[in-house]
Amino acid sequence: MGICDSTMGLSNILLGMALLISGAASMTSQGYFNKTGELPCHFTNSQNISLDELVVFWQDQDKLVLYELYRGKENPQNVHPKYKGRTSFDKDNWTLKLHNIQIKDMGSYQCFIHHKGPKGLVPMYHMGSELSVLANFTQPEIMVTSNRTENSGIINLTCSSVQGYPEPKEMYFKLKTENSTTKYDTAMKKSQNNVTELYNISISLSFSVPEASNVSITCVLQLESMELHSLPYNIETNKMERKESEQAMERLQPHVPEKADEAQCVNISKTTSGDKKHTCGPSSPDTLLARD
């Protein structure tokens, strides 16, 4: 075996070891919908090699190039159209920033660093990363679809939360009185936008209002790592019943005339016949003559 063969064999072994070691380095990063995410490379330039001697690029799981820095200058020719104008390279931290993140950007990414020497490109570093994308759901909102009526203790409520990702674990109502707390599970309705891939979530339920002085209903959206709570919907049962009772009493109570409506009685001491008269009601002409 010649010297050249030995050198090539050793180079291949070292390259294989380097790829195994660097390939094992991987991390997960998280970005938010329509915001900026980071794809790290974590290259330690211990030899302080100039960027003019390096070729740096990132590609996604479909082997599409996001960004390329060729010997210190950006090379947009190799960048896929879906990524053009959406990336910026942080040279200090060896991190690629991906702007305006969409749900479809989730997946695996890899950065590659090669040294451009007299004999061509020599691989120096390779790192993989996983990008996850989140979209914050809106605060759950309770809406009354039909109010409680006089003859029914039933109230119909709907709760909704929109524009979120990923799909939540569950959504439920929580009814709280002075003495107890009850969880009401119900089927969660969901719809997903075909373009943004964001979810809209809602639930509906009919409640039988308990006989308690104060009732508070809350809607809870359970996500992967947190809960979102609606503002409480409060029902003051006794006050509602008292108001309904008062309204019923008003309908049953007979009309009592006020003083202005009451007949006024006038005693007339003298008449032409000498007898006393007792007259009720407005003054009659005879009364006026008698007074005169």
C-alpha positions, 0 to 999 in steps of 0.5 A, a space after each residue: 500500500 502506497 503512502 497516498 493510499 494510507 493517507 486516503 484511508 486514514 482520512 476516510 476513517 477520521 472523517 467517518 469518526 467525525 461524522 459519527 461524533 458530530 452527527 450525534 449532536 442534536 437538539 430541539 428548538 421551539 418557535 412560535 407561529 409567525 415569529 422567528 425560530 433558531 436553528 443552532 449549529 454549535 460549531 466551535 471554531 477552535 482553530 479560528 478559521 476565517 469564514 473566507 475559508 469555510 462553506 456553511 449551509 443548512 438544509 431541511 429533512 427534504 434536502 432543501 437548502 435554507 441558507 448558504 454562506 460560501 467563503 464569507 459571502 451569502 449564496 442565494 442561488 442554491 436556496 430553495 424559493 420557500 426559504 428565500 428572504 426568510 433567514 439570517 445568519 448569526 455569525 457570533 453564535 453560529 445560528 440560523 434564524 428562520 423568520 415568519 415560522 409556519 406550522 409546516 416548518 416543523 421538522 428536522 434540520 441539519 447544518 454543515 460546515 466544510 473547509 475550502 482548501 487547495 484540495 477542495 471541500 473537507 467536511 468539518 462539522 455536522 449537526 442536526 436539530 428538531 424544530 417544533 412550532 407552537 401557536 397560542 390559543 386565545 383565552 377560552 370564552 363562555 357564551 350563553 346560547 339560551 338563558 335560564 327561564 322562569 319555568 326551567 333551571 336549564 342554561 345552555 353554554 358554549 365555550 370556544 378558543 381559536 387559532 392554536 397549535 398543536 391540538 389540545 388534550 381536552 376542553 371542559 366546563 368546571 362548575 363550582 358552588 360554595 360546597 363543591 366543584 364538578 367537572 363536566 366532560 363533553 365532546 370537543 369540536 375542532 376544525 383545522 384551517 387548510 392553509 395555516 393548519 391552526 385549530 379552532 376548538 369549542 364545546 357546548 353543554 346544558 346545565 341544570 343550575 343547582 340550588 345554591 346561593 352562588 354558582 360559578 362556571 369556568 371553561 378550561 382548555 388543557 394543553 400539552 404543558 399548561 391550562 387556559 381558563 376562561 373568565 368565570 360565568 357567575 349565577 346568583 341563584 337565590 337572587 334570580 329566584 327572588 326576582 322571579 318571585 317578586 315579578 310573579 307577586 306583582 302580576 297577582 297583586 290587585 291594583 290599589 288606588 292611590 290617594 288621588 284616585 280615592 273618593 273624597 267625602 264632603 260633609 255639608 252642614 246646611 241645606 235649603 231643607 235644613 237636613 245634613 247631606 253626606 256627599 262622596 266624590 268631586 264637588 257637585 254644583 249643589 255643593 258649591 251652591 250650599 257653600 255659598 
